[in-house]
Amino acid sequence: MQPEAVQPSIRANAVIRNIKQLVTVAQQPIAGASGVLQVLDKAALAVYRGKIVWIGRDDEAEPLFLSTRQDGITIVDAQGTVITPGFVDSHTHLVFAGQRAEEFHLRRAGMSYAELLAQGKGILTTVEATRRADAETLLTLAQKRLRLMRDHGTTTVEIKSGYGLDRVNEEACLHIINNLKALEEESPSSFPQRIRVVPTFLAAHVLPREYRERRADYIKLVVEELLPSFVGLARFCDVFCDTEAFTVEECRKILSRAKELGYRLKIHADQLSPSGGARLAAELGATSADHLDFASDEDLKALRDTGVVATLLPGCSYTLRSPYPSARRLLDLGLTVALATDCNPGTSYCENMQMIIGLAMAEMGMSLEEALTAATINGAKALALEKEIGSIEVGKRCELALWQLEDYREIGYHFGVNLVQSTLTLV
């Protein structure tokens, strides 16, 4: 007679075993884990309907789960990989057509961002190319970029509009972003490499050519027509508050109306000059303020005191050949710091969060532990999703990156190649 199968005390429909290191980035201590990132060696985890229900040593999974394999539990062999949370890329501009390689080389010849804008280049070049492209082309291009992000370990990505800058094209871009979101969500439940998409509305990116002499009319269009029309198509409203874009007062008017309509708020703040964007983010309770190259200590303290996440974008400093903002300064002031690619065709054409972590460690004063935290749980905080994703903890979604490493400390040390084997999202 066969012995009666031992029933698990925890309900699960999948168990991931044979994990060399589980880098949880947990906010609460995990039994047996060590270090700032709560790393558990020889680990396993169990999942039920997409949520993590158990984390422990691999040999502890045996009596809990394996005897009930015939009852529908799927066993996933991690093959001795290192597992971290999937990256949360909280600032990108993926929906665009065309490229701006010429500008990249002009900057290396000494031309400034402002000089390029004065010549009609910069963001407006991408606006023209995007307006000319059809929706199918834009969707295909965005899907390609999304796959590259996933291949490099990203499992959640925020995507902004902002290359349409009129009612028809902004709406088209938002629908494309939402189509990307739907395509991922509607994949078969067995599909292991989904990527979560978070839409953001960014009509206040730059003043379109046709409104060059009518700034007030464009602000009125955004506030009175576009924001109310696009409720439900975007989780966030963003603005570019800087010398070459929109003033503090213009941004306050847009964001205040967005807040009334139920959008969460983001701000491109103090990237090119001390524009007051960081202070405005604190005043309005934005979820994040991004860039912050020229933010003062007083403005940064205001962000800290109001709980605004500070998102740093080192890919821009690399592309623009500008000084890297000091992450060390922000961390020492007590801010929550996130990292993101700012993937866009002009100032940071990069889909790879591993590259961003490397730049943050090499140029911004971050340790590996700080950079990984910034690229995962703090990225989730920059999207107000930290209760769902960003760390490997019981109750959170199972969104993982599997790394071909002997030890997680090879991240940033072994550079210039893709160290991620795959991503895994269980539902």
C-alpha positions in Angstrom: 0.0 0.0 0.0 1.3 3.4 -0.9 1.6 5.9 1.9 -1.0 8.6 1.9 0.3 11.8 0.4 1.1 14.6 2.8 -1.1 17.6 2.1 0.6 21.0 2.1 -0.3 23.5 4.8 0.0 26.2 2.2 -2.1 26.2 -0.9 0.0 26.6 -4.1 -0.2 25.9 -7.8 3.5 26.4 -8.6 6.7 25.9 -6.8 10.1 27.3 -8.0 13.0 25.1 -6.8 16.7 24.9 -7.2 17.4 28.6 -6.7 21.1 29.3 -6.0 20.4 32.7 -4.4 17.1 34.4 -3.9 17.8 38.1 -3.7 14.5 39.2 -2.2 15.0 42.9 -1.6 12.4 42.3 1.1 11.3 45.2 3.3 10.7 42.8 6.2 13.1 40.1 7.5 12.8 36.7 5.9 13.8 33.6 8.0 17.2 32.4 7.1 18.0 35.4 4.8 21.0 37.7 5.3 22.3 41.1 4.3 20.6 44.4 3.3 18.9 42.7 0.3 17.7 39.7 2.4 19.5 37.0 0.3 18.5 33.4 0.9 20.8 30.6 -0.4 19.5 27.3 -1.8 16.0 28.7 -1.9 12.5 27.9 -3.2 9.3 29.8 -3.3 5.6 28.8 -3.9 3.0 30.7 -5.8 -0.8 30.6 -5.9 -2.7 32.4 -8.6 0.2 34.7 -9.3 1.0 35.7 -5.7 3.9 34.4 -3.6 2.6 32.4 -0.7 5.8 30.9 0.7 9.5 31.5 0.7 12.1 29.1 2.2 14.9 26.7 1.8 14.8 24.3 -1.1 14.8 21.3 1.2 11.8 22.6 3.1 9.7 22.6 -0.1 9.9 18.8 -0.3 7.5 17.9 2.5 5.3 20.9 1.9 4.6 20.6 -1.8 6.3 17.8 -3.8 4.1 15.0 -2.5 1.1 16.7 -4.0 2.5 17.2 -7.5 -0.3 15.0 -8.8 -2.8 17.5 -7.5 -1.9 20.1 -10.0 1.2 21.8 -8.6 3.7 22.8 -11.3 7.3 22.4 -10.4 9.6 25.0 -12.0 13.3 24.2 -12.0 15.4 27.4 -11.7 18.5 25.4 -12.7 20.7 26.9 -10.1 20.2 30.5 -11.2 20.3 33.6 -9.1 16.8 35.2 -8.8 16.0 38.8 -8.1 12.7 40.8 -8.5 12.2 41.8 -12.0 13.3 45.4 -12.7 10.7 48.1 -12.5 11.5 50.7 -15.1 9.5 53.7 -13.9 10.3 56.3 -16.6 10.3 55.6 -20.4 9.1 57.0 -23.7 8.8 53.8 -25.7 6.2 54.9 -28.3 8.0 56.8 -31.0 9.2 56.6 -34.6 12.5 57.6 -36.1 15.9 58.1 -34.6 18.2 61.0 -33.6 21.7 59.6 -34.1 22.8 62.8 -35.8 22.1 64.7 -32.6 24.1 62.3 -30.6 27.1 63.0 -32.7 26.5 66.8 -32.8 26.5 66.9 -29.0 29.8 65.1 -29.0 31.0 67.9 -31.3 30.0 70.4 -28.7 26.5 71.4 -29.5 24.2 71.9 -26.5 20.7 70.6 -25.9 19.3 74.2 -26.1 21.1 74.8 -29.4 19.6 71.7 -30.9 16.1 72.8 -29.8 16.7 76.3 -31.3 17.5 74.6 -34.6 14.2 72.8 -34.5 15.8 69.5 -33.6 15.3 67.5 -30.3 11.9 66.4 -29.2 10.1 68.1 -32.1 12.1 65.9 -34.6 10.6 62.8 -32.9 7.1 64.4 -32.8 7.2 64.9 -36.6 8.4 61.3 -37.2 5.8 59.9 -34.8 2.9 61.9 -36.3 3.9 60.5 -39.8 3.9 56.9 -38.6 0.7 54.8 -38.6 -0.5 53.0 -35.4 0.5 49.6 -36.6 4.1 50.7 -37.1 4.3 52.5 -33.7 2.9 49.4 -32.0 5.4 47.1 -33.7 8.3 49.4 -32.8 7.2 49.6 -29.2 6.7 45.8 -28.9 10.3 45.4 -30.1 11.6 47.7 -27.5 9.4 46.1 -24.8 10.9 42.6 -25.7 14.4 44.0 -25.3 13.6 45.4 -21.9 12.1 42.0 -20.8 15.2 40.2 -22.2 17.3 42.3 -19.9 15.3 41.6 -16.8 12.5 44.2 -16.7 9.0 43.0 -15.7 7.2 46.3 -15.2 7.6 49.4 -17.4 6.0 52.8 -17.4 5.4 54.3 -20.8 4.6 57.9 -21.6 2.9 59.6 -24.5 4.4 63.0 -25.4 5.4 62.6 -29.1 1.9 63.4 -30.4 1.3 66.8 -28.9 -2.2 67.2 -30.3 -5.5 65.5 -29.6 -5.4 63.0 -32.4 -1.9 61.8 -32.0 -1.7 61.9 -28.2 -4.9 59.8 -28.1 -3.4 57.4 -30.7 -0.2 57.0 -28.6 -2.2 56.4 -25.4 -4.2 53.7 -27.2 -1.0 52.1 -28.4 0.3 52.0 -24.8 -2.9 50.5 -23.6 -2.8 48.0 -26.5 0.6 46.9 -25.3 -0.8 46.5 -21.8 -3.7 44.4 -23.1 -1.5 42.2 -25.3 0.6 41.3 -22.2 -2.4 40.8 -19.9 -4.3 38.7 -22.4 -1.4 36.3 -23.1 -2.2 32.7 -22.1 -1.9 32.1 -18.4 1.0 29.7 -19.1 3.0 32.4 -20.8 6.0 33.0 -18.4 7.4 36.3 -19.7 4.7 38.9 -19.4 5.7 42.5 -18.8 3.4 44.9 -16.9 2.7 48.3 -18.7 1.8 51.5 -16.8 0.5 54.3 -19.1 1.4 58.0 -18.5 0.0 61.1 -20.3 2.7 63.6 -21.2 1.3 66.3 -23.5 3.3 68.9 -21.6 6.6 67.5 -23.1 7.5 70.4 -25.3 5.5 73.2 -27.0 4.5 71.9 -30.5 5.5 74.0 -33.5 2.0 75.1 -34.4 1.6 76.6 -30.9 4.9 78.4 -30.8 3.2 81.8 -30.6 0.2 80.6 -28.7 1.5 79.0 -25.5 -1.6 79.9 -23.5 -3.8 78.2 -26.1 -1.8 75.0 -25.8 -2.0 74.9 -22.0 -5.8 75.5 -22.3 -6.1 72.6 -24.8 -4.3 70.2 -22.4 -6.2 71.4 -19.3 -9.7 71.8 -20.7 -9.8 69.1 -23.5 -7.1 66.5 -23.3 -6.9 65.7 -19.6 -10.7 65.2 -19.2 -10.9 63.2 -22.5 -8.1 60.8 -21.6 -9.2 59.8 -18.0 -8.9 56.0 -17.8 -6.3 55.8 -20.6 -3.4 56.8 -18.3 -2.6 56.2 -14.6 -0.3 59.2 -14.4 0.0 62.7 -15.8 3.5 64.0 -16.3 5.0 67.4 -17.3 8.4 68.6 -18.3 9.1 71.5 -16.0 12.3 73.2 -17.2 13.7 76.2 -19.1 13.3 74.6 -22.5 9.8 73.2 -21.8 7.1 74.5 -19.4 7.1 77.0 -16.5 6.2 76.2 -12.9 2.9 78.0 -13.3 2.0 76.2 -16.5 2.9 72.9 -14.9 0.9 73.7 -11.7 -2.1 74.5 -13.8 -1.9 71.2 -15.7 -1.1 69.0 -12.7 -3.7 70.6 -10.5 -6.4 69.8 -13.0 -5.0 66.3 -13.5 -5.1 65.7 -9.8 -8.8 66.8 -9.7 -9.5 64.3 -12.4 -7.9 61.4 -10.6 -4.5 61.1 -12.3 -1.5 60.4 -10.2 1.3 63.0 -10.8 4.9 62.9 -12.1 7.3 65.7 -13.0 10.4 65.9 -15.2 12.1 68.3 -12.7 15.2 70.4 -12.7 17.0 68.5 -15.4 18.5 71.3 -17.4 18.3 74.2 -14.9 17.0 74.9 -11.4 13.4 75.2 -12.7 11.4 74.8 -9.5 10.0 71.4 -10.6 11.1 69.6 -7.5 9.5 72.1 -5.3 6.2 71.8 -7.3 6.3 68.0 -7.0 6.5 68.4 -3.2 3.7 71.0 -3.2 1.3 68.8 -5.2 2.2 65.5 -3.7 3.5 63.9 -6.9 4.4 60.2 -6.8 7.8 60.9 -8.2 10.1 63.8 -9.4 12.5 62.7 -12.1 16.0 63.9 -13.2 16.7 66.4 -10.4 20.2 67.3 -11.8 19.8 70.9 -10.6 17.6 70.5 -7.5 18.7 72.3 -4.4 19.1 70.7 -1.0 16.0 72.5 0.2 14.0 71.2 -2.7 15.3 67.7 -2.1 14.4 67.9 1.6 10.9 69.0 0.6 10.6 65.9 -1.6 11.8 63.7 1.3 9.3 65.3 3.7 6.4 64.8 1.4 7.3 61.2 0.4 8.0 62.0 -3.3 10.3 59.4 -4.9 13.4 60.8 -6.5 14.0 59.0 -9.8 17.5 59.3 -11.3 18.2 58.7 -15.0 21.9 58.2 -15.6 21.4 57.3 -19.3 20.7 61.0 -19.9 24.0 62.1 -18.4 25.7 59.5 -20.5 24.1 60.7 -23.7 24.1 64.4 -23.1 27.7 64.3 -21.7 26.4 66.3 -18.6 27.6 65.8 -15.0 25.9 62.8 -13.3 23.7 63.9 -10.4 24.9 62.5 -7.1 22.8 59.6 -5.9 24.9 59.7 -2.8 23.8 63.2 -2.0 20.1 62.2 -2.3 20.5 59.0 -0.2 22.4 60.9 2.5 19.5 63.4 2.7 17.1 60.5 3.3 15.3 60.4 0.0 13.8 57.3 -1.6 15.8 57.0 -4.8 14.7 55.0 -7.9 16.6 54.3 -11.2 15.0 54.1 -14.6 16.2 54.1 -18.3 14.3 57.1 -19.6 14.4 55.1 -22.8 13.8 57.6 -25.6 15.4 58.4 -29.0 17.1 61.6 -28.1 18.7 61.6 -24.7 18.8 58.0 -23.5 18.3 55.4 -26.1 18.7 52.4 -23.8 16.3 49.5 -22.9 18.7 47.9 -20.5 18.3 48.4 -16.7 21.6 46.5 -16.2 23.4 49.3 -17.9 21.6 51.9 -15.7 22.6 50.0 -12.6 26.2 50.0 -13.8 26.2 53.7 -14.5 24.7 54.4 -11.1 27.4 52.4 -9.4 30.3 53.8 -11.5 29.2 57.5 -11.7 26.6 58.3 -9.1 28.1 56.9 -5.9 25.7 54.0 -5.4 26.5 50.6 -4.0 25.2 47.5 -5.7 22.7 47.0 -2.9 21.4 50.6 -3.3 21.2 50.4 -7.1 19.3 47.1 -7.0 16.9 48.5 -4.5 16.5 51.6 -6.7 15.8 49.5 -9.8 13.2 47.2 -8.1 11.2 48.2 -5.0 11.9 51.9 -5.3 10.9 51.8 -8.9 7.7 50.2 -7.8 7.3 53.1 -5.3 7.8 55.5 -8.1 4.7 53.9 -9.7 2.7 53.6 -6.5 2.9 49.8 -6.9 5.2 48.9 -4.0 2.5 46.8 -2.3 2.2 44.6 -5.4 5.7 44.3 -6.9 9.3 45.2 -6.6 10.4 42.7 -4.0 10.1 39.0 -3.4 7.8 38.7 -0.4 4.7 36.7 0.6 1.6 38.5 -0.8 3.3 40.1 -3.7 3.1 39.2 -7.4 5.6 36.7 -8.8 7.6 38.8 -11.2 11.2 37.6 -11.3 14.5 37.9 -13.2 16.7 34.8 -13.5 20.4 35.5 -13.7 23.3 33.4 -15.1 25.5 34.1 -12.1 27.5 32.4 -9.4 26.7 35.3 -7.0 24.5 38.3 -7.3 27.5 40.5 -6.6 28.6 39.9 -10.2 25.9 42.5 -11.3 27.8 45.6 -12.2 31.1 43.8 -12.0 30.7 41.7 -15.2 29.6 44.4 -17.6 28.8 44.9 -21.3 26.8 41.7 -21.7 23.3 40.5 -20.8 23.5 38.5 -17.6 19.8 37.8 -17.4 18.8 34.3 -18.6 15.1 35.0 -18.6 12.2 36.6 -16.8 9.4 34.7 -15.1 5.9 35.9 -14.4 3.5 33.4 -12.9 -0.2 34.0 -12.9 
